[in-house]
């Protein structure tokens, strides 16, 4: 037994909010993205500085723990 296929009109289920057209930074129409995009002029010196400082701090912590263990257990 075959039933006739029901025709439905297409409609938009979800639309971006009205203020989405005026957004210029901070992500897409739905809000901020998960990752910050690089600056338009290509300068990411602040991000590079933060990553470098975090790396130096981690290396200093590892060196301090190694020195502590070396002098404690020898």
C-alpha positions as CSV (number, residue, x, y, z in Angstrom):
1,X,0.0,0.0,0.0
2,X,1.5,3.4,-1.1
3,X,0.5,6.7,0.4
4,X,0.9,9.9,-1.6
5,X,3.8,12.0,-0.6
6,X,2.8,15.0,1.5
7,X,4.0,18.3,0.2
8,X,5.2,20.8,2.8
9,X,6.3,24.4,2.3
10,X,9.9,25.1,3.2
11,X,10.5,27.5,6.0
12,X,13.5,28.8,7.9
13,X,13.8,26.9,11.2
14,X,16.5,29.1,12.8
15,X,17.7,32.6,11.8
16,X,20.5,34.6,13.3
17,X,19.5,37.4,15.7
18,X,18.8,40.8,14.2
19,X,21.9,42.4,15.8
20,X,24.1,39.8,14.0
21,X,24.4,42.0,10.9
22,X,26.0,44.8,12.9
23,X,28.7,42.7,14.6
24,X,32.2,43.3,13.3
25,X,34.4,41.4,15.7
26,X,34.2,38.6,18.3
27,X,33.0,35.8,16.1
28,X,30.2,34.9,13.8
29,X,26.5,35.7,13.7
30,X,25.9,33.5,16.8
31,X,28.5,35.0,19.1
32,X,32.2,34.7,19.9
33,X,34.2,31.9,18.3
34,X,36.1,29.4,20.3
35,X,39.4,30.8,19.2
36,X,40.5,34.4,18.8
37,X,41.5,35.2,15.3
38,X,44.9,37.0,14.6
39,X,45.0,40.7,14.3
40,X,44.2,42.1,10.9
41,X,47.6,43.7,10.7
42,X,49.4,40.4,11.4
43,X,50.8,41.5,14.8
44,X,50.5,38.9,17.5
45,X,53.3,40.2,19.7
46,X,51.1,40.1,22.8
47,X,50.1,36.5,22.3
48,X,53.7,35.5,21.5
49,X,55.0,37.3,24.6
50,X,52.4,35.5,26.9
51,X,53.3,32.1,25.4
52,X,57.0,32.7,25.8
53,X,56.6,33.8,29.5
54,X,54.5,30.8,30.3
55,X,57.1,28.6,28.7
56,X,59.9,30.2,30.7
57,X,57.9,29.8,34.0
58,X,57.3,26.1,33.3
59,X,61.0,25.5,32.5
60,X,62.0,27.3,35.7
61,X,59.6,25.1,37.7
62,X,61.0,22.0,36.2
63,X,64.6,23.1,36.8
64,X,63.8,24.0,40.4
65,X,62.1,20.6,41.0
66,X,65.1,18.8,39.4
67,X,67.6,20.8,41.6
68,X,65.6,20.1,44.7
69,X,65.5,16.4,44.0
70,X,69.2,16.3,43.0
71,X,70.4,17.9,46.2
72,X,67.8,16.2,48.4
73,X,68.6,12.6,47.4
74,X,72.3,12.7,46.8
